[in-house]
Amino acid sequence: MVAEQRVAMYYANNDIRIEHLPVPPVGEGEILVRIRASGVCGSDVMEWYRRDKVPLVLGHEVAGEIVQVGRAVDNFSIGDRVVVAHHVPCMVCEYCQRGRETMCRTLQSTNFDPGGFCEYVLVPAINVKTGTFKIPGHVSDEEASFTEPVACVLRAQRLAGLRPGDNVLVIGSGISGLLHIACAAAQGAGAIVSTDISPYRVEMANKLGAKAHVATQFTPDHVREATGGRLADLIVTTTGAVPAIEQAFACAERGATIVLFAPTGPDVKIPISINDLFWKKDLTVTTSYAGSPADHAQALRMIAAGRIDVKSLITHRLPLAETQKAFQLVVEGGESVKVIVEPQS
């Protein structure tokens, strides 16, 4: 086993350096995973969220192969292919007992070492216990790396009360928006409408079965056309842009639920009318943060069963040495959707 590894050290979106760190030693209950695929998440490029924590190794959408197991690990073996959740809950606190596992203080303090954009990652014992899942043989590493983002989407749709036949509007058709479209379709949604400012992503959304429109041309009538006269029962915003959030309220049917899936900028405030939007229309507005172990397990099952075609969403595969380019592709948008870093290539 090598003593040192390459990592992509994040200082800023335009400053990611390939550096060397020791491979972490494996303790009791822990495992060491050789990373095969690590997806770049939109949250990875939120500089305002990272600026007080740098330098650090990012990356949390990971899949790989176990190369070492610590003492007392009896449910995993060297050679197992696994996906790993970087944040896991305690499963016993009041938040976990109420089904709000992602508000658990343990979840918000756990992580693996050093991060997904590296060659080897150490998985702490608590993550091994509740956040590590074996990859079925027919599922590729890059497909399995979608487990975490799909888990986040499934949790949001479950908390929003998505029911078969509900009409869904997804505002923003980047990777999160496209996964919302795919998951809603897999769970029996009615008409699915989506928007984006990029014609390329609009076309991607159409291929997944949405009736997609360029955002600058979009009106509530586009939802009515798709649904036969109604507005949307579930609206998901996957961008924090203020016009997108205003559009969500404009397109909400009476009794609808709006999921603010993406955060705004740190200082953004949005004035709303309590009477018009809540008292008269009985809207529910919610958010959703991360995914629980059960959400991860469900996500991997759905990927393995082919209910969600994640492979078609991969537009770029890059080696660890080109992590800076990977981030640039995500920041710029353009004709990229899911960018995956492959540290072993």
C-alpha positions as CSV (number, residue, x, y, z in Angstrom):
1,M,0.0,0.0,0.0
2,V,1.4,3.4,-0.9
3,A,2.1,5.9,1.8
4,E,1.3,9.0,-0.1
5,Q,-1.5,10.0,-2.5
6,R,-2.4,12.8,-5.0
7,V,-5.3,15.1,-4.0
8,A,-7.0,18.0,-5.7
9,M,-6.7,20.7,-3.1
10,Y,-9.4,23.4,-3.4
11,Y,-8.5,27.1,-2.8
12,A,-11.0,28.7,-5.1
13,N,-13.0,27.7,-8.2
14,N,-10.1,28.9,-10.4
15,D,-7.4,27.6,-8.0
16,I,-7.3,23.9,-7.6
17,R,-3.9,22.3,-7.1
18,I,-2.7,18.8,-7.3
19,E,-0.9,18.2,-4.1
20,H,0.3,15.2,-2.0
21,L,-1.0,14.0,1.3
22,P,-0.3,10.9,3.4
23,V,-2.8,8.0,2.9
24,P,-4.7,8.0,6.2
25,P,-4.1,5.0,8.4
26,V,-7.1,2.6,8.9
27,G,-8.4,2.4,12.4
28,E,-10.9,0.0,14.1
29,G,-14.2,-0.1,12.3
30,E,-12.8,1.9,9.3
31,I,-12.2,1.1,5.7
32,L,-9.9,2.6,3.0
33,V,-11.5,3.1,-0.4
34,R,-9.7,3.6,-3.7
35,I,-11.8,6.1,-5.5
36,R,-12.9,5.2,-9.0
37,A,-15.5,7.9,-9.7
38,S,-16.2,11.2,-8.0
39,G,-18.9,13.5,-9.4
40,V,-18.6,17.3,-9.2
41,C,-21.7,18.7,-7.4
42,G,-23.1,22.2,-7.9
43,S,-22.4,22.8,-4.2
44,D,-18.7,22.1,-4.8
45,V,-18.5,25.3,-6.8
46,M,-20.3,27.6,-4.3
47,E,-17.3,29.7,-3.4
48,W,-19.2,31.8,-0.8
49,Y,-19.9,28.5,1.1
50,R,-16.2,27.4,1.0
51,R,-14.2,30.6,1.4
52,D,-13.8,30.3,5.1
53,K,-12.8,26.7,5.0
54,V,-10.1,26.5,2.4
55,P,-7.8,24.9,1.6
56,L,-9.6,21.6,1.6
57,V,-10.3,18.5,-0.6
58,L,-13.9,18.5,-1.8
59,G,-15.9,15.7,-3.5
60,H,-18.7,13.7,-1.9
61,E,-20.3,11.8,-4.8
62,V,-18.0,8.8,-4.7
63,A,-17.7,5.2,-5.7
64,G,-14.7,2.9,-5.4
65,E,-13.1,-0.3,-4.2
66,I,-12.2,-1.2,-0.6
67,V,-8.4,-1.8,-0.3
68,Q,-8.1,-2.0,3.5
69,V,-10.4,-2.9,6.3
70,G,-9.9,-2.2,10.0
71,R,-10.3,-4.5,12.9
72,A,-14.0,-5.2,13.7
73,V,-15.2,-4.6,10.2
74,D,-17.2,-7.8,9.4
75,N,-19.7,-6.7,6.8
76,F,-17.2,-5.5,4.1
77,S,-14.1,-7.1,2.6
78,I,-11.1,-6.0,0.5
79,G,-12.2,-5.9,-3.1
80,D,-15.9,-4.9,-2.4
81,R,-17.1,-2.1,-4.6
82,V,-18.9,0.5,-2.6
83,V,-20.6,3.9,-2.5
84,V,-20.1,6.0,0.6
85,A,-22.2,8.8,2.2
86,H,-19.9,11.5,3.5
87,H,-22.5,12.7,6.1
88,V,-24.3,10.2,8.2
89,P,-26.7,10.6,11.2
90,C,-26.6,9.1,14.6
91,M,-30.1,7.5,14.2
92,V,-31.0,7.9,17.9
93,C,-31.4,11.7,18.5
94,E,-34.7,13.5,18.4
95,Y,-34.2,14.7,14.8
96,C,-33.5,11.1,13.6
97,Q,-36.4,9.8,15.6
98,R,-38.7,12.3,13.8
99,G,-37.5,11.4,10.4
100,R,-35.4,14.5,10.1
101,E,-32.0,12.7,9.9
102,T,-30.3,15.4,7.9
103,M,-30.8,17.9,10.8
104,C,-28.9,15.5,13.1
105,R,-25.9,17.2,14.6
106,T,-23.8,14.1,14.0
107,L,-24.6,14.2,10.3
108,Q,-23.5,17.7,10.1
109,S,-20.1,16.9,11.7
110,T,-19.2,13.6,10.0
111,N,-17.2,13.3,6.9
112,F,-14.6,11.1,5.2
113,D,-10.9,11.9,5.0
114,P,-9.7,13.8,3.0
115,G,-12.5,14.1,0.4
116,G,-13.7,12.6,-2.9
117,F,-11.2,14.3,-5.2
118,C,-8.3,12.1,-4.3
119,E,-7.0,8.6,-4.9
120,Y,-7.8,7.0,-1.5
121,V,-10.4,8.0,1.1
122,L,-10.7,6.9,4.7
123,V,-14.3,6.1,5.8
124,P,-14.8,6.5,9.5
125,A,-16.5,3.7,11.5
126,I,-19.9,5.5,11.8
127,N,-19.9,6.0,8.0
128,V,-19.0,2.4,7.5
129,K,-21.9,1.3,9.7
130,T,-24.7,3.4,8.3
131,G,-23.5,5.1,5.1
132,T,-21.6,2.5,3.0
133,F,-23.4,0.4,0.4
134,K,-22.2,-2.4,-1.9
135,I,-22.5,-1.8,-5.6
136,P,-24.4,-4.5,-7.5
137,G,-22.1,-6.2,-10.1
138,H,-23.9,-4.9,-13.2
139,V,-23.7,-1.2,-12.0
140,S,-20.6,0.7,-13.1
141,D,-18.7,2.9,-10.7
142,E,-19.7,6.1,-12.5
143,E,-23.4,5.1,-12.3
144,A,-23.0,4.3,-8.6
145,S,-21.5,7.7,-8.0
146,F,-24.9,9.2,-8.6
147,T,-26.3,7.6,-5.4
148,E,-25.8,10.6,-3.2
149,P,-27.3,13.2,-5.6
150,V,-30.2,10.9,-6.4
151,A,-30.7,10.3,-2.6
152,C,-31.0,14.1,-2.1
153,V,-33.6,14.4,-4.9
154,L,-35.7,11.5,-3.6
155,R,-35.7,12.9,-0.1
156,A,-36.9,16.3,-1.4
157,Q,-39.7,14.7,-3.4
158,R,-40.8,12.6,-0.5
159,L,-40.8,15.5,2.0
160,A,-42.8,17.4,-0.6
161,G,-45.4,14.7,-0.7
162,L,-45.1,13.8,-4.4
163,R,-48.0,11.6,-5.4
164,P,-48.6,9.6,-8.6
165,G,-50.3,11.9,-11.1
166,D,-49.0,15.2,-9.6
167,N,-48.1,17.8,-12.2
168,V,-44.5,18.8,-11.6
169,L,-42.6,21.9,-12.6
170,V,-38.8,21.9,-12.4
171,I,-37.1,25.3,-12.7
172,G,-33.5,24.8,-13.8
173,S,-32.4,21.8,-15.9
174,G,-28.8,21.3,-14.7
175,I,-27.9,18.0,-13.1
176,S,-30.2,18.5,-10.1
177,G,-33.1,19.5,-12.2
178,L,-32.6,16.6,-14.6
179,L,-32.5,14.2,-11.7
180,H,-35.7,15.7,-10.3
181,I,-37.3,15.1,-13.7
182,A,-36.1,11.5,-13.9
183,C,-37.1,10.7,-10.3
184,A,-40.5,12.3,-10.6
185,A,-41.1,10.3,-13.8
186,A,-40.0,7.1,-12.1
187,Q,-42.4,7.7,-9.3
188,G,-45.4,8.2,-11.5
189,A,-45.7,11.9,-11.8
190,G,-48.2,13.3,-14.3
191,A,-47.1,16.1,-16.6
192,I,-43.5,17.2,-16.0
193,V,-42.6,20.7,-17.2
194,S,-39.1,22.2,-16.9
195,T,-37.2,25.4,-17.8
196,D,-33.6,26.5,-18.2
197,I,-31.7,29.3,-19.8
198,S,-29.6,26.9,-21.8
199,P,-31.1,25.4,-25.0
200,Y,-28.7,22.4,-24.6
201,R,-30.1,21.6,-21.1
202,V,-33.6,22.1,-22.4
203,E,-33.0,19.5,-25.0
204,M,-31.6,17.1,-22.3
205,A,-34.8,17.7,-20.2
206,N,-37.0,16.9,-23.3
207,K,-35.1,13.6,-23.7
208,L,-36.0,12.6,-20.1
209,G,-39.7,13.2,-20.9
210,A,-40.3,16.7,-19.7
211,K,-42.0,19.4,-21.7
212,A,-39.0,21.8,-21.5
213,H,-38.8,25.5,-22.3
214,V,-36.1,28.2,-22.5
215,A,-36.7,30.2,-19.3
216,T,-36.8,33.6,-21.0
217,Q,-39.8,32.4,-23.0
218,F,-41.6,30.7,-20.1
219,T,-45.0,31.6,-18.7
220,P,-47.6,29.9,-16.5
221,D,-49.5,29.1,-19.6
222,H,-46.8,26.6,-20.6
223,V,-47.7,24.6,-17.5
224,R,-51.4,24.8,-18.3
225,E,-50.7,23.6,-21.9
226,A,-48.9,20.6,-20.6
227,T,-51.5,19.7,-17.9
228,G,-54.7,20.4,-19.7
229,G,-55.4,23.6,-17.8
230,R,-53.9,23.3,-14.3
231,L,-50.8,24.8,-12.8
232,A,-48.2,22.7,-11.0
233,D,-48.9,20.6,-7.9
234,L,-45.1,20.4,-7.1
235,I,-42.6,23.0,-8.1
236,V,-38.9,22.5,-7.5
237,T,-36.4,25.3,-7.9
238,T,-32.8,24.0,-8.6
239,T,-31.4,27.5,-8.9
240,G,-31.3,30.2,-6.3
241,A,-31.9,33.0,-8.8
242,V,-34.7,35.3,-7.5
243,P,-36.6,35.3,-10.9
244,A,-36.8,31.5,-10.7
245,I,-38.3,31.6,-7.2
246,E,-40.8,34.3,-8.3
247,Q,-41.7,32.1,-11.2
248,A,-42.3,29.2,-8.9
249,F,-44.9,31.1,-7.0
250,A,-46.5,32.3,-10.2
251,C,-46.9,28.7,-11.5
252,A,-48.2,27.1,-8.3
253,E,-51.7,25.5,-8.3
254,R,-53.8,26.1,-5.2
255,G,-52.6,23.7,-2.5
256,A,-49.3,23.2,-4.2
257,T,-45.9,22.6,-2.6
258,I,-42.8,24.5,-3.6
259,V,-39.4,23.0,-2.8
260,L,-36.5,25.5,-2.7
261,F,-33.9,22.8,-3.5
262,A,-31.0,25.2,-4.2
263,P,-29.9,27.9,-1.9
264,T,-29.8,31.6,-2.8
265,G,-26.8,33.8,-2.4
266,P,-25.9,34.4,1.3
267,D,-27.5,37.9,1.5
268,V,-30.6,37.4,-0.7
269,K,-34.1,38.1,0.8
270,I,-37.3,37.7,-1.1
271,P,-40.5,39.6,-0.1
272,I,-43.7,37.6,-0.4
273,S,-47.4,38.2,0.1
274,I,-48.8,36.1,3.0
275,N,-52.4,36.8,1.9
276,D,-52.1,36.1,-1.8
277,L,-49.7,33.2,-1.7
278,F,-50.5,31.4,1.6
279,W,-53.9,32.4,2.9
280,K,-55.6,32.4,-0.4
281,K,-53.7,29.7,-2.2
282,D,-52.7,27.5,0.7
283,L,-49.2,26.9,-0.6
284,T,-46.5,24.9,1.2
285,V,-42.9,26.1,0.9
286,T,-40.1,23.8,2.0
287,T,-36.5,23.0,1.5
288,S,-34.6,19.8,1.7
289,Y,-31.0,19.2,2.8
290,A,-28.9,16.1,1.9
291,G,-30.2,12.5,2.2
292,S,-30.6,9.9,4.9
293,P,-29.1,6.3,4.8
294,A,-32.5,5.1,3.7
295,D,-32.6,7.6,0.9
296,H,-29.1,6.4,-0.3
297,A,-30.3,2.8,-0.2
298,Q,-33.4,3.6,-2.2
299,A,-31.3,5.6,-4.7
300,L,-28.9,2.8,-5.3
301,R,-31.8,0.3,-5.8
302,M,-33.5,2.6,-8.4
303,I,-30.2,3.1,-10.3
304,A,-29.5,-0.7,-10.2
305,A,-33.0,-1.4,-11.4
306,G,-32.7,1.0,-14.4
307,R,-35.5,3.1,-13.2
308,I,-33.3,6.2,-13.5
309,D,-30.9,6.4,-16.5
310,V,-28.0,8.2,-14.9
311,K,-25.4,7.2,-17.4
312,S,-27.0,9.3,-20.2
313,L,-26.4,12.4,-18.0
314,I,-22.6,12.1,-17.9
315,T,-21.1,14.5,-20.4
316,H,-17.4,14.6,-19.2
317,R,-15.0,12.2,-17.6
318,L,-11.6,13.7,-16.5
319,P,-8.6,12.4,-14.6
320,L,-7.6,13.8,-11.2
321,A,-4.9,16.0,-12.8
322,E,-7.7,17.9,-14.6
323,T,-9.9,18.6,-11.6
324,Q,-9.5,22.3,-12.3
325,K,-11.0,21.8,-15.8
326,A,-13.8,19.8,-14.2
327,F,-14.8,22.6,-11.9
328,Q,-14.5,25.1,-14.8
329,L,-17.0,23.1,-16.8
330,V,-19.5,23.1,-14.0
331,V,-19.1,26.8,-13.3
332,E,-19.5,27.7,-16.9
333,G,-22.4,25.4,-17.6
334,G,-22.5,25.4,-21.3
335,E,-22.8,21.9,-22.8
336,S,-21.9,20.0,-19.6
337,V,-24.3,18.3,-17.2
338,K,-22.6,15.7,-15.0
339,V,-18.8,15.9,-14.8
340,I,-17.0,13.0,-13.2
341,V,-13.4,12.9,-12.0
342,E,-11.7,9.5,-12.3
343,P,-8.7,9.5,-10.0
344,Q,-7.3,6.2,-11.2
345,S,-7.3,7.1,-14.9
